Amino acid sequence: MSSFLVGITIFIAVLTAAGLYRVAMGKTIFDRIIAATLVGTNGLILLTLIGFLFERISMFIDIAIAYALLNFVIVIALGKYFDLVQEKP
Amino acid sequence: MVVLAIVLVVGGAFFLTVSAIGLLRLPDFYARVHAVGKSETLGTILVLSGLAVYNGWELSTVKVLFIMIFVLIANPTATHAISRAALRSGLAPWTRKKRPENKDRKGTEAE
């Protein structure tokens, strides 16, 4: 099970790198924001998986909860901001 | 129990792969929002439920369930807010300009 978790962790890290490519090379500003949400959600899964790998899940799960809350607040704030300033894409 | 956890995690990893490929390959912002908003939520919930099944019944499992419920609420809300902001700021959905019936419709050509 442990080697399986290592493999899944590396796989999801590669998917996160794909999201980071879209953050850097996005066509519009909204593409970059939506790719940032993908990176944030994948980072949440990575934190939980790393907690299971290191057998420290009771510590890492609290970090994951705080990370999920911060990610949600950031995305809602960016959406409201670009709604108000009417950024031309 | 371990077999069920492995099946759930692999299924979630499949949906996360679909989401990442859709983010890279789909032609338009709205199509990419469609890929990220739904597949990402389902993949996250499947992976976390697999980890909860693997963990057994203790306090960390309850926290994993809290994260699942929060992602289920927050991720569609965030994608809805971003796509609404994009639509209000005038980002037009793409059309195929090569077809004759779409010649004078507003919209950007696909990349």
N, CA and C atoms of all chains as a GROMACS GRO file, in nm:
protein
  600
    1MET      N    1   0.083  -0.121   0.000
    1MET     CA    2   0.000   0.000   0.000
    1MET      C    3   0.086   0.126   0.000
    2SER      N    4   0.202   0.120   0.067
    2SER     CA    5   0.285   0.239   0.078
    2SER      C    6   0.344   0.277  -0.058
    3SER      N    7   0.394   0.177  -0.134
    3SER     CA    8   0.450   0.208  -0.266
    3SER      C    9   0.340   0.254  -0.360
    4PHE      N   10   0.220   0.201  -0.345
    4PHE     CA   11   0.106   0.249  -0.424
    4PHE      C   12   0.078   0.396  -0.396
    5LEU      N   13   0.084   0.434  -0.267
    5LEU     CA   14   0.061   0.574  -0.232
    5LEU      C   15   0.171   0.664  -0.288
    6VAL      N   16   0.295   0.613  -0.289
    6VAL     CA   17   0.405   0.692  -0.348
    6VAL      C   18   0.379   0.715  -0.497
    7GLY      N   19   0.336   0.610  -0.567
    7GLY     CA   20   0.308   0.623  -0.710
    7GLY      C   21   0.196   0.721  -0.738
    8ILE      N   22   0.086   0.713  -0.660
    8ILE     CA   23  -0.026   0.805  -0.679
    8ILE      C   24   0.017   0.948  -0.651
    9THR      N   25   0.102   0.966  -0.547
    9THR     CA   26   0.149   1.101  -0.514
    9THR      C   27   0.230   1.162  -0.628
   10ILE      N   28   0.320   1.082  -0.687
   10ILE     CA   29   0.401   1.133  -0.799
   10ILE      C   30   0.312   1.164  -0.919
   11PHE      N   31   0.212   1.079  -0.944
   11PHE     CA   32   0.121   1.100  -1.056
   11PHE      C   33   0.043   1.230  -1.041
   12ILE      N   34  -0.011   1.255  -0.921
   12ILE     CA   35  -0.088   1.376  -0.900
   12ILE      C   36   0.003   1.498  -0.902
   13ALA      N   37   0.130   1.483  -0.862
   13ALA     CA   38   0.224   1.595  -0.873
   13ALA      C   39   0.249   1.631  -1.020
   14VAL      N   40   0.255   1.529  -1.108
   14VAL     CA   41   0.270   1.556  -1.251
   14VAL      C   42   0.148   1.630  -1.305
   15LEU      N   43   0.026   1.589  -1.262
   15LEU     CA   44  -0.096   1.660  -1.305
   15LEU      C   45  -0.095   1.804  -1.257
   16THR      N   46  -0.043   1.828  -1.136
   16THR     CA   47  -0.033   1.964  -1.084
   16THR      C   48   0.063   2.047  -1.169
   17ALA      N   49   0.169   1.983  -1.220
   17ALA     CA   50   0.261   2.055  -1.308
   17ALA      C   51   0.190   2.097  -1.437
   18ALA      N   52   0.097   2.013  -1.487
   18ALA     CA   53   0.018   2.052  -1.604
   18ALA      C   54  -0.065   2.176  -1.574
   19GLY      N   55  -0.126   2.181  -1.455
   19GLY     CA   56  -0.200   2.300  -1.415
   19GLY      C   57  -0.112   2.422  -1.403
   20LEU      N   58   0.011   2.403  -1.355
   20LEU     CA   59   0.104   2.516  -1.341
   20LEU      C   60   0.145   2.570  -1.478
   21TYR      N   61   0.154   2.480  -1.579
   21TYR     CA   62   0.182   2.527  -1.715
   21TYR      C   63   0.070   2.620  -1.762
   22ARG      N   64  -0.056   2.584  -1.732
   22ARG     CA   65  -0.167   2.670  -1.776
   22ARG      C   66  -0.170   2.800  -1.697
   23VAL      N   67  -0.125   2.799  -1.572
   23VAL     CA   68  -0.115   2.924  -1.497
   23VAL      C   69  -0.013   3.017  -1.563
   24ALA      N   70   0.100   2.962  -1.607
   24ALA     CA   71   0.205   3.046  -1.666
   24ALA      C   72   0.170   3.090  -1.807
   25MET      N   73   0.106   3.002  -1.886
   25MET     CA   74   0.085   3.028  -2.028
   25MET      C   75  -0.063   3.044  -2.063
   26GLY      N   76  -0.144   3.098  -1.971
   26GLY     CA   77  -0.287   3.108  -1.998
   26GLY      C   78  -0.319   3.209  -2.107
   27LYS      N   79  -0.430   3.184  -2.180
   27LYS     CA   80  -0.471   3.278  -2.284
   27LYS      C   81  -0.531   3.403  -2.223
   28THR      N   82  -0.624   3.386  -2.129
   28THR     CA   83  -0.686   3.500  -2.063
   28THR      C   84  -0.656   3.492  -1.914
   29ILE      N   85  -0.695   3.600  -1.844
   29ILE     CA   86  -0.670   3.603  -1.699
   29ILE      C   87  -0.757   3.500  -1.628
   30PHE      N   88  -0.875   3.471  -1.683
   30PHE     CA   89  -0.965   3.376  -1.616
   30PHE      C   90  -0.913   3.233  -1.628
   31ASP      N   91  -0.845   3.204  -1.739
   31ASP     CA   92  -0.780   3.074  -1.752
   31ASP      C   93  -0.679   3.051  -1.643
   32ARG      N   94  -0.605   3.157  -1.615
   32ARG     CA   95  -0.502   3.144  -1.511
   32ARG      C   96  -0.566   3.120  -1.374
   33ILE      N   97  -0.677   3.192  -1.346
   33ILE     CA   98  -0.742   3.174  -1.215
   33ILE      C   99  -0.797   3.033  -1.202
   34ILE      N  100  -0.859   2.981  -1.311
   34ILE     CA  101  -0.921   2.850  -1.299
   34ILE      C  102  -0.814   2.741  -1.289
   35ALA      N  103  -0.699   2.764  -1.355
   35ALA     CA  104  -0.589   2.670  -1.340
   35ALA      C  105  -0.531   2.677  -1.199
   36ALA      N  106  -0.536   2.796  -1.137
   36ALA     CA  107  -0.490   2.808  -0.999
   36ALA      C  108  -0.581   2.732  -0.905
   37THR      N  109  -0.713   2.728  -0.933
   37THR     CA  110  -0.800   2.645  -0.849
   37THR      C  111  -0.766   2.498  -0.864
   38LEU      N  112  -0.731   2.457  -0.988
   38LEU     CA  113  -0.692   2.316  -1.006
   38LEU      C  114  -0.565   2.284  -0.928
   39VAL      N  115  -0.468   2.376  -0.931
   39VAL     CA  116  -0.344   2.354  -0.856
   39VAL      C  117  -0.373   2.348  -0.706
   40GLY      N  118  -0.464   2.435  -0.660
   40GLY     CA  119  -0.496   2.434  -0.517
   40GLY      C  120  -0.564   2.306  -0.473
   41THR      N  121  -0.658   2.256  -0.554
   41THR     CA  122  -0.727   2.133  -0.516
   41THR      C  123  -0.633   2.013  -0.520
   42ASN      N  124  -0.544   2.011  -0.624
   42ASN     CA  125  -0.446   1.902  -0.629
   42ASN      C  126  -0.348   1.910  -0.514
   43GLY      N  127  -0.314   2.032  -0.472
   43GLY     CA  128  -0.226   2.047  -0.357
   43GLY      C  129  -0.290   1.996  -0.229
   44LEU      N  130  -0.422   2.014  -0.221
   44LEU     CA  131  -0.496   1.960  -0.106
   44LEU      C  132  -0.486   1.808  -0.100
   45ILE      N  133  -0.505   1.744  -0.217
   45ILE     CA  134  -0.494   1.598  -0.221
   45ILE      C  135  -0.351   1.555  -0.189
   46LEU      N  136  -0.253   1.630  -0.241
   46LEU     CA  137  -0.113   1.596  -0.216
   46LEU      C  138  -0.079   1.605  -0.068
   47LEU      N  139  -0.135   1.709  -0.001
   47LEU     CA  140  -0.109   1.721   0.143
   47LEU      C  141  -0.165   1.601   0.219
   48THR      N  142  -0.286   1.559   0.183
   48THR     CA  143  -0.345   1.444   0.252
   48THR      C  144  -0.265   1.316   0.226
   49LEU      N  145  -0.221   1.298   0.099
   49LEU     CA  146  -0.143   1.179   0.065
   49LEU      C  147  -0.009   1.178   0.138
   50ILE      N  148   0.056   1.296   0.147
   50ILE     CA  149   0.184   1.303   0.217
   50ILE      C  150   0.166   1.273   0.366
   51GLY      N  151   0.052   1.317   0.420
   51GLY     CA  152   0.022   1.282   0.558
   51GLY      C  153   0.011   1.133   0.580
   52PHE      N  154  -0.051   1.062   0.483
   52PHE     CA  155  -0.059   0.917   0.496
   52PHE      C  156   0.076   0.851   0.476
   53LEU      N  157   0.160   0.910   0.389
   53LEU     CA  158   0.292   0.851   0.364
   53LEU      C  159   0.382   0.862   0.486
   54PHE      N  160   0.377   0.979   0.551
   54PHE     CA  161   0.466   1.002   0.666
   54PHE      C  162   0.407   0.953   0.796
   55GLU      N  163   0.282   0.896   0.792
   55GLU     CA  164   0.216   0.846   0.912
   55GLU      C  165   0.192   0.959   1.012
   56ARG      N  166   0.174   1.080   0.960
   56ARG     CA  167   0.146   1.196   1.046
   56ARG      C  168   0.016   1.260   1.004
   57ILE      N  169  -0.087   1.177   0.981
   57ILE     CA  170  -0.209   1.228   0.919
   57ILE      C  171  -0.282   1.325   1.011
   58SER      N  172  -0.269   1.309   1.144
   58SER     CA  173  -0.342   1.398   1.235
   58SER      C  174  -0.288   1.539   1.229
   59MET      N  175  -0.161   1.556   1.187
   59MET     CA  176  -0.108   1.690   1.170
   59MET      C  177  -0.140   1.744   1.031
   60PHE      N  178  -0.118   1.662   0.927
   60PHE     CA  179  -0.133   1.712   0.790
   60PHE      C  180  -0.278   1.740   0.754
   61ILE      N  181  -0.373   1.674   0.820
   61ILE     CA  182  -0.512   1.695   0.782
   61ILE      C  183  -0.559   1.834   0.824
   62ASP      N  184  -0.503   1.886   0.935
   62ASP     CA  185  -0.538   2.023   0.976
   62ASP      C  186  -0.481   2.124   0.878
   63ILE      N  187  -0.358   2.099   0.830
   63ILE     CA  188  -0.299   2.187   0.729
   63ILE      C  189  -0.383   2.184   0.602
   64ALA      N  190  -0.434   2.065   0.568
   64ALA     CA  191  -0.515   2.054   0.446
   64ALA      C  192  -0.646   2.131   0.460
   65ILE      N  193  -0.707   2.128   0.580
   65ILE     CA  194  -0.832   2.203   0.601
   65ILE      C  195  -0.807   2.352   0.584
   66ALA      N  196  -0.698   2.403   0.646
   66ALA     CA  197  -0.667   2.545   0.634
   66ALA      C  198  -0.637   2.583   0.490
   67TYR      N  199  -0.569   2.493   0.417
   67TYR     CA  200  -0.535   2.518   0.277
   67TYR      C  201  -0.660   2.525   0.190
   68ALA      N  202  -0.758   2.437   0.218
   68ALA     CA  203  -0.882   2.438   0.141
   68ALA      C  204  -0.959   2.567   0.164
   69LEU      N  205  -0.965   2.611   0.290
   69LEU     CA  206  -1.036   2.736   0.321
   69LEU      C  207  -0.970   2.855   0.252
   70LEU      N  208  -0.834   2.861   0.257
   70LEU     CA  209  -0.762   2.972   0.195
   70LEU      C  210  -0.782   2.973   0.043
   71ASN      N  211  -0.779   2.854  -0.018
   71ASN     CA  212  -0.795   2.843  -0.162
   71ASN      C  213  -0.933   2.895  -0.205
   72PHE      N  214  -1.035   2.856  -0.130
   72PHE     CA  215  -1.171   2.901  -0.162
   72PHE      C  216  -1.183   3.052  -0.150
   73VAL      N  217  -1.129   3.109  -0.043
   73VAL     CA  218  -1.139   3.254  -0.022
   73VAL      C  219  -1.065   3.330  -0.132
   74ILE      N  220  -0.946   3.280  -0.172
   74ILE     CA  221  -0.868   3.346  -0.276
   74ILE      C  222  -0.944   3.348  -0.408
   75VAL      N  223  -1.003   3.234  -0.444
   75VAL     CA  224  -1.072   3.226  -0.574
   75VAL      C  225  -1.196   3.313  -0.576
   76ILE      N  226  -1.273   3.314  -0.465
   76ILE     CA  227  -1.392   3.399  -0.462
   76ILE      C  228  -1.353   3.546  -0.468
   77ALA      N  229  -1.244   3.584  -0.399
   77ALA     CA  230  -1.201   3.723  -0.401
   77ALA      C  231  -1.155   3.764  -0.540
   78LEU      N  232  -1.080   3.676  -0.609
   78LEU     CA  233  -1.035   3.709  -0.744
   78LEU      C  234  -1.152   3.720  -0.841
   79GLY      N  235  -1.252   3.632  -0.827
   79GLY     CA  236  -1.369   3.638  -0.913
   79GLY      C  237  -1.447   3.766  -0.893
   80LYS      N  238  -1.466   3.806  -0.766
   80LYS     CA  239  -1.537   3.931  -0.739
   80LYS      C  240  -1.459   4.051  -0.793
   81TYR      N  241  -1.324   4.046  -0.776
   81TYR     CA  242  -1.243   4.159  -0.822
   81TYR      C  243  -1.252   4.176  -0.973
   82PHE      N  244  -1.233   4.067  -1.047
   82PHE     CA  245  -1.236   4.081  -1.193
   82PHE      C  246  -1.377   4.100  -1.244
   83ASP      N  247  -1.479   4.070  -1.163
   83ASP     CA  248  -1.615   4.107  -1.197
   83ASP      C  249  -1.635   4.257  -1.185
   84LEU      N  250  -1.574   4.317  -1.082
   84LEU     CA  251  -1.596   4.460  -1.057
   84LEU      C  252  -1.516   4.547  -1.152
   85VAL      N  253  -1.388   4.513  -1.176
   85VAL     CA  254  -1.306   4.603  -1.257
   85VAL      C  255  -1.328   4.582  -1.406
   86GLN      N  256  -1.404   4.480  -1.446
   86GLN     CA  257  -1.436   4.455  -1.587
   86GLN      C  258  -1.311   4.448  -1.672
   87GLU      N  259  -1.221   4.361  -1.628
   87GLU     CA  260  -1.096   4.340  -1.700
   87GLU      C  261  -1.123   4.287  -1.840
   88LYS      N  262  -1.059   4.350  -1.940
   88LYS     CA  263  -1.074   4.299  -2.076
   88LYS      C  264  -0.988   4.174  -2.092
   89PRO      N  265  -1.045   4.063  -2.131
   89PRO     CA  266  -0.968   3.939  -2.139
   89PRO      C  267  -0.864   3.943  -2.251
   90MET      N  268  -1.079  -0.425   0.252
   90MET     CA  269  -1.081  -0.280   0.273
   90MET      C  270  -0.973  -0.210   0.190
   91VAL      N  271  -0.852  -0.273   0.187
   91VAL     CA  272  -0.742  -0.212   0.110
   91VAL      C  273  -0.774  -0.214  -0.038
   92VAL      N  274  -0.839  -0.323  -0.085
   92VAL     CA  275  -0.876  -0.332  -0.227
   92VAL      C  276  -0.976  -0.223  -0.262
   93LEU      N  277  -1.075  -0.202  -0.176
   93LEU     CA  278  -1.174  -0.096  -0.200
   93LEU      C  279  -1.109   0.041  -0.202
   94ALA      N  280  -1.012   0.064  -0.110
   94ALA     CA  281  -0.941   0.192  -0.107
   94ALA      C  282  -0.862   0.213  -0.234
   95ILE      N  283  -0.796   0.106  -0.283
   95ILE     CA  284  -0.715   0.120  -0.405
   95ILE      C  285  -0.805   0.149  -0.525
   96VAL      N  286  -0.921   0.082  -0.532
   96VAL     CA  287  -1.014   0.107  -0.643
   96VAL      C  288  -1.063   0.251  -0.641
   97LEU      N  289  -1.097   0.302  -0.522
   97LEU     CA  290  -1.146   0.440  -0.512
   97LEU      C  291  -1.038   0.541  -0.550
   98VAL      N  292  -0.914   0.518  -0.504
   98VAL     CA  293  -0.806   0.614  -0.532
   98VAL      C  294  -0.772   0.612  -0.680
   99VAL      N  295  -0.771   0.493  -0.742
   99VAL     CA  296  -0.738   0.487  -0.885
   99VAL      C  297  -0.849   0.553  -0.968
  100GLY      N  298  -0.975   0.533  -0.929
  100GLY     CA  299  -1.084   0.602  -0.998
  100GLY      C  300  -1.074   0.752  -0.986
  101GLY      N  301  -1.040   0.801  -0.868
  101GLY     CA  302  -1.022   0.944  -0.849
  101GLY      C  303  -0.906   0.998  -0.930
  102ALA      N  304  -0.797   0.920  -0.938
  102ALA     CA  305  -0.682   0.964  -1.018
  102ALA      C  306  -0.718   0.970  -1.167
  103PHE      N  307  -0.807   0.879  -1.212
  103PHE     CA  308  -0.855   0.886  -1.351
  103PHE      C  309  -0.929   1.016  -1.376
  104PHE      N  310  -1.019   1.055  -1.285
  104PHE     CA  311  -1.094   1.178  -1.308
  104PHE      C  312  -1.005   1.301  -1.298
  105LEU      N  313  -0.902   1.297  -1.211
  105LEU     CA  314  -0.808   1.409  -1.205
  105LEU      C  315  -0.729   1.420  -1.335
  106THR      N  316  -0.695   1.304  -1.396
  106THR     CA  317  -0.625   1.306  -1.525
  106THR      C  318  -0.712   1.367  -1.634
  107VAL      N  319  -0.841   1.330  -1.633
  107VAL     CA  320  -0.935   1.386  -1.731
  107VAL      C  321  -0.942   1.539  -1.715
  108SER      N  322  -0.943   1.584  -1.590
  108SER     CA  323  -0.951   1.728  -1.565
  108SER      C  324  -0.827   1.800  -1.614
  109ALA      N  325  -0.709   1.743  -1.589
  109ALA     CA  326  -0.585   1.810  -1.631
  109ALA      C  327  -0.572   1.811  -1.783
  110ILE      N  328  -0.609   1.700  -1.849
  110ILE     CA  329  -0.602   1.696  -1.995
  110ILE      C  330  -0.701   1.796  -2.056
  111GLY      N  331  -0.821   1.804  -1.996
  111GLY     CA  332  -0.919   1.900  -2.045
  111GLY      C  333  -0.871   2.043  -2.027
  112LEU      N  334  -0.804   2.070  -1.916
  112LEU     CA  335  -0.751   2.206  -1.896
  112LEU      C  336  -0.645   2.239  -2.000
  113LEU      N  337  -0.569   2.141  -2.044
  113LEU     CA  338  -0.464   2.171  -2.141
  113LEU      C  339  -0.516   2.172  -2.284
  114ARG      N  340  -0.617   2.089  -2.317
  114ARG     CA  341  -0.648   2.063  -2.456
  114ARG      C  342  -0.774   2.130  -2.507
  115LEU      N  343  -0.869   2.166  -2.422
  115LEU     CA  344  -0.997   2.216  -2.471
  115LEU      C  345  -0.981   2.357  -2.530
  116PRO      N  346  -1.064   2.394  -2.626
  116PRO     CA  347  -1.036   2.513  -2.706
  116PRO      C  348  -1.071   2.647  -2.641
  117ASP      N  349  -1.151   2.648  -2.535
  117ASP     CA  350  -1.213   2.773  -2.493
  117ASP      C  351  -1.211   2.782  -2.341
  118PHE      N  352  -1.226   2.902  -2.290
  118PHE     CA  353  -1.228   2.919  -2.144
  118PHE      C  354  -1.347   2.846  -2.081
  119TYR      N  355  -1.465   2.858  -2.142
  119TYR     CA  356  -1.583   2.796  -2.082
  119TYR      C  357  -1.573   2.645  -2.083
  120ALA      N  358  -1.514   2.590  -2.189
  120ALA     CA  359  -1.494   2.445  -2.193
  120ALA      C  360  -1.395   2.401  -2.086
  121ARG      N  361  -1.293   2.484  -2.063
  121ARG     CA  362  -1.196   2.449  -1.959
  121ARG      C  363  -1.257   2.457  -1.821
  122VAL      N  364  -1.346   2.555  -1.800
  122VAL     CA  365  -1.418   2.563  -1.672
  122VAL      C  366  -1.503   2.439  -1.652
  123HIS      N  367  -1.565   2.392  -1.760
  123HIS     CA  368  -1.644   2.269  -1.752
  123HIS      C  369  -1.557   2.151  -1.711
  124ALA      N  370  -1.436   2.143  -1.767
  124ALA     CA  371  -1.347   2.032  -1.732
  124ALA      C  372  -1.302   2.040  -1.587
  125VAL      N  373  -1.264   2.162  -1.543
  125VAL     CA  374  -1.210   2.175  -1.408
  125VAL      C  375  -1.320   2.162  -1.304
  126GLY      N  376  -1.436   2.223  -1.330
  126GLY     CA  377  -1.537   2.232  -1.226
  126GLY      C  378  -1.597   2.099  -1.185
  127LYS      N  379  -1.614   2.007  -1.280
  127LYS     CA  380  -1.685   1.884  -1.246
  127LYS      C  381  -1.590   1.767  -1.221
  128SER      N  382  -1.496   1.744  -1.316
  128SER     CA  383  -1.408   1.628  -1.299
  128SER      C  384  -1.319   1.643  -1.178
  129GLU      N  385  -1.276   1.767  -1.152
  129GLU     CA  386  -1.185   1.790  -1.039
  129GLU      C  387  -1.256   1.762  -0.908
  130THR      N  388  -1.382   1.807  -0.896
  130THR     CA  389  -1.457   1.782  -0.774
  130THR      C  390  -1.478   1.632  -0.751
  131LEU      N  391  -1.519   1.562  -0.858
  131LEU     CA  392  -1.544   1.418  -0.844
  131LEU      C  393  -1.416   1.341  -0.813
  132GLY      N  394  -1.306   1.379  -0.878
  132GLY     CA  395  -1.179   1.311  -0.852
  132GLY      C  396  -1.130   1.334  -0.711
  133THR      N  397  -1.145   1.458  -0.662
  133THR     CA  398  -1.103   1.487  -0.525
  133THR      C  399  -1.184   1.405  -0.424
  134ILE      N  400  -1.315   1.400  -0.447
  134ILE     CA  401  -1.400   1.327  -0.352
  134ILE      C  402  -1.368   1.178  -0.355
  135LEU      N  403  -1.340   1.123  -0.475
  135LEU     CA  404  -1.309   0.980  -0.482
  135LEU      C  405  -1.177   0.948  -0.413
  136VAL      N  406  -1.072   1.030  -0.439
  136VAL     CA  407  -0.942   1.003  -0.376
  136VAL      C  408  -0.952   1.015  -0.224
  137LEU      N  409  -1.019   1.120  -0.177
  137LEU     CA  410  -1.028   1.139  -0.032
  137LEU      C  411  -1.112   1.030   0.034
  138SER      N  412  -1.219   0.984  -0.034
  138SER     CA  413  -1.298   0.876   0.026
  138SER      C  414  -1.219   0.746   0.028
  139GLY      N  415  -1.134   0.724  -0.074
  139GLY     CA  416  -1.047   0.606  -0.069
  139GLY      C  417  -0.951   0.612   0.047
  140LEU      N  418  -0.895   0.731   0.072
  140LEU     CA  419  -0.803   0.744   0.185
  140LEU      C  420  -0.877   0.729   0.318
  141ALA      N  421  -1.003   0.776   0.324
  141ALA     CA  422  -1.080   0.760   0.447
  141ALA      C  423  -1.111   0.614   0.474
  142VAL      N  424  -1.142   0.538   0.367
  142VAL     CA  425  -1.166   0.394   0.384
  142VAL      C  426  -1.039   0.324   0.430
  143TYR      N  427  -0.923   0.366   0.376
  143TYR     CA  428  -0.797   0.305   0.416
  143TYR      C  429  -0.762   0.336   0.560
  144ASN      N  430  -0.801   0.454   0.608
  144ASN     CA  431  -0.759   0.499   0.740
  144ASN      C  432  -0.834   0.428   0.852
  145GLY      N  433  -0.957   0.383   0.825
  145GLY     CA  434  -1.035   0.326   0.934
  145GLY      C  435  -1.116   0.433   1.004
  146TRP      N  436  -1.172   0.400   1.118
  146TRP     CA  437  -1.267   0.489   1.181
  146TRP      C  438  -1.203   0.558   1.301
  147GLU      N  439  -1.155   0.682   1.279
  147GLU     CA  440  -1.098   0.760   1.389
  147GLU      C  441  -1.118   0.908   1.359
  148LEU      N  442  -1.052   0.994   1.435
  148LEU     CA  443  -1.081   1.138   1.425
  148LEU      C  444  -1.034   1.195   1.290
  149SER      N  445  -0.920   1.145   1.239
  149SER     CA  446  -0.870   1.197   1.111
  149SER      C  447  -0.966   1.167   0.997
  150THR      N  448  -1.036   1.053   1.005
  150THR     CA  449  -1.134   1.019   0.902
  150THR      C  450  -1.249   1.119   0.900
  151VAL      N  451  -1.291   1.162   1.019
  151VAL     CA  452  -1.398   1.261   1.026
  151VAL      C  453  -1.352   1.393   0.964
  152LYS      N  454  -1.224   1.428   0.985
  152LYS     CA  455  -1.172   1.551   0.924
  152LYS      C  456  -1.163   1.538   0.773
  153VAL      N  457  -1.127   1.418   0.724
  153VAL     CA  458  -1.127   1.394   0.579
  153VAL      C  459  -1.268   1.410   0.523
  154LEU      N  460  -1.368   1.361   0.597
  154LEU     CA  461  -1.507   1.378   0.552
  154LEU      C  462  -1.546   1.524   0.549
  155PHE      N  463  -1.498   1.603   0.646
  155PHE     CA  464  -1.523   1.748   0.646
  155PHE      C  465  -1.463   1.812   0.522
  156ILE      N  466  -1.340   1.772   0.487
  156ILE     CA  467  -1.275   1.829   0.367
  156ILE      C  468  -1.354   1.792   0.242
  157MET      N  469  -1.405   1.668   0.236
  157MET     CA  470  -1.484   1.626   0.120
  157MET      C  471  -1.609   1.712   0.105
  158ILE      N  472  -1.681   1.734   0.215
  158ILE     CA  473  -1.804   1.815   0.209
  158ILE      C  474  -1.770   1.958   0.169
  159PHE      N  475  -1.658   2.009   0.222
  159PHE     CA  476  -1.620   2.146   0.190
  159PHE      C  477  -1.583   2.160   0.043
  160VAL      N  478  -1.508   2.064  -0.011
  160VAL     CA  479  -1.472   2.069  -0.153
  160VAL      C  480  -1.597   2.058  -0.240
  161LEU      N  481  -1.692   1.974  -0.197
  161LEU     CA  482  -1.816   1.959  -0.272
  161LEU      C  483  -1.895   2.089  -0.278
  162ILE      N  484  -1.888   2.170  -0.172
  162ILE     CA  485  -1.957   2.299  -0.173
  162ILE      C  486  -1.873   2.404  -0.244
  163ALA      N  487  -1.743   2.409  -0.214
  163ALA     CA  488  -1.662   2.525  -0.254
  163ALA      C  489  -1.620   2.523  -0.399
  164ASN      N  490  -1.587   2.406  -0.454
  164ASN     CA  491  -1.530   2.402  -0.589
  164ASN      C  492  -1.630   2.446  -0.696
  165PRO      N  493  -1.756   2.397  -0.697
  165PRO     CA  494  -1.851   2.450  -0.795
  165PRO      C  495  -1.882   2.597  -0.774
  166THR      N  496  -1.884   2.643  -0.647
  166THR     CA  497  -1.909   2.785  -0.622
  166THR      C  498  -1.799   2.871  -0.682
  167ALA      N  499  -1.674   2.828  -0.665
  167ALA     CA  500  -1.561   2.906  -0.717
  167ALA      C  501  -1.563   2.910  -0.870
  168THR      N  502  -1.587   2.795  -0.934
  168THR     CA  503  -1.590   2.795  -1.080
  168THR      C  504  -1.707   2.875  -1.133
  169HIS      N  505  -1.820   2.873  -1.060
  169HIS     CA  506  -1.935   2.955  -1.103
  169HIS      C  507  -1.903   3.103  -1.092
  170ALA      N  508  -1.835   3.144  -0.984
  170ALA     CA  509  -1.801   3.286  -0.967
  170ALA      C  510  -1.707   3.331  -1.078
  171ILE      N  511  -1.605   3.248  -1.110
  171ILE     CA  512  -1.509   3.288  -1.213
  171ILE      C  513  -1.575   3.294  -1.350
  172SER      N  514  -1.660   3.195  -1.382
  172SER     CA  515  -1.720   3.196  -1.516
  172SER      C  516  -1.822   3.306  -1.529
  173ARG      N  517  -1.890   3.343  -1.419
  173ARG     CA  518  -1.983   3.456  -1.424
  173ARG      C  519  -1.907   3.587  -1.446
  174ALA      N  520  -1.792   3.601  -1.378
  174ALA     CA  521  -1.712   3.721  -1.400
  174ALA      C  522  -1.663   3.728  -1.544
  175ALA      N  523  -1.626   3.612  -1.602
  175ALA     CA  524  -1.579   3.611  -1.741
  175ALA      C  525  -1.691   3.650  -1.837
  176LEU      N  526  -1.812   3.599  -1.811
  176LEU     CA  527  -1.924   3.630  -1.901
  176LEU      C  528  -1.963   3.776  -1.891
  177ARG      N  529  -1.960   3.833  -1.770
  177ARG     CA  530  -1.997   3.973  -1.754
  177ARG      C  531  -1.891   4.066  -1.810
  178SER      N  532  -1.765   4.022  -1.814
  178SER     CA  533  -1.663   4.109  -1.870
  178SER      C  534  -1.652   4.092  -2.022
  179GLY      N  535  -1.740   4.014  -2.083
  179GLY     CA  536  -1.750   4.016  -2.229
  179GLY      C  537  -1.663   3.915  -2.300
  180LEU      N  538  -1.624   3.809  -2.234
  180LEU     CA  539  -1.549   3.704  -2.302
  180LEU      C  540  -1.648   3.615  -2.377
  181ALA      N  541  -1.640   3.616  -2.511
  181ALA     CA  542  -1.739   3.545  -2.591
  181ALA      C  543  -1.700   3.399  -2.606
  182PRO      N  544  -1.798   3.309  -2.606
  182PRO     CA  545  -1.766   3.168  -2.636
  182PRO      C  546  -1.721   3.152  -2.780
  183TRP      N  547  -1.644   3.048  -2.805
  183TRP     CA  548  -1.586   3.033  -2.937
  183TRP      C  549  -1.687   2.969  -3.032
  184THR      N  550  -1.673   3.003  -3.158
  184THR     CA  551  -1.753   2.940  -3.262
  184THR      C  552  -1.661   2.898  -3.375
  185ARG      N  553  -1.709   2.804  -3.456
  185ARG     CA  554  -1.632   2.768  -3.574
  185ARG      C  555  -1.669   2.865  -3.687
  186LYS      N  556  -1.575   2.954  -3.720
  186LYS     CA  557  -1.604   3.056  -3.821
  186LYS      C  558  -1.605   2.996  -3.962
  187LYS      N  559  -1.550   2.876  -3.977
  187LYS     CA  560  -1.542   2.819  -4.112
  187LYS      C  561  -1.680   2.776  -4.161
  188ARG      N  562  -1.769   2.741  -4.069
  188ARG     CA  563  -1.903   2.702  -4.113
  188ARG      C  564  -1.979   2.826  -4.159
  189PRO      N  565  -2.056   2.816  -4.268
  189PRO     CA  566  -2.120   2.935  -4.324
  189PRO      C  567  -2.229   2.992  -4.234
  190GLU      N  568  -2.297   2.906  -4.153
  190GLU     CA  569  -2.404   2.963  -4.072
  190GLU      C  570  -2.352   3.039  -3.952
  191ASN      N  571  -2.222   3.027  -3.924
  191ASN     CA  572  -2.164   3.098  -3.811
  191ASN      C  573  -2.083   3.218  -3.853
  192LYS      N  574  -2.099   3.264  -3.978
  192LYS     CA  575  -2.005   3.362  -4.029
  192LYS      C  576  -2.013   3.494  -3.956
  193ASP      N  577  -2.135   3.540  -3.923
  193ASP     CA  578  -2.147   3.671  -3.859
  193ASP      C  579  -2.181   3.661  -3.712
  194ARG      N  580  -2.156   3.546  -3.650
  194ARG     CA  581  -2.175   3.539  -3.505
  194ARG      C  582  -2.052   3.592  -3.434
  195LYS      N  583  -2.079   3.648  -3.316
  195LYS     CA  584  -1.967   3.699  -3.237
  195LYS      C  585  -1.896   3.583  -3.172
  196GLY      N  586  -1.768   3.592  -3.156
  196GLY     CA  587  -1.697   3.485  -3.089
  196GLY      C  588  -1.556   3.473  -3.143
  197THR      N  589  -1.474   3.411  -3.066
  197THR     CA  590  -1.335   3.396  -3.107
  197THR      C  591  -1.316   3.263  -3.176
  198GLU      N  592  -1.226   3.261  -3.269
  198GLU     CA  593  -1.191   3.135  -3.334
  198GLU      C  594  -1.113   3.047  -3.238
  199ALA      N  595  -1.126   2.919  -3.254
  199ALA     CA  596  -1.050   2.827  -3.170
  199ALA      C  597  -0.902   2.837  -3.204
  200GLU      N  598  -0.822   2.804  -3.101
  200GLU     CA  599  -0.678   2.813  -3.122
  200GLU      C  600  -0.631   2.711  -3.223
   0.00000   0.00000   0.00000
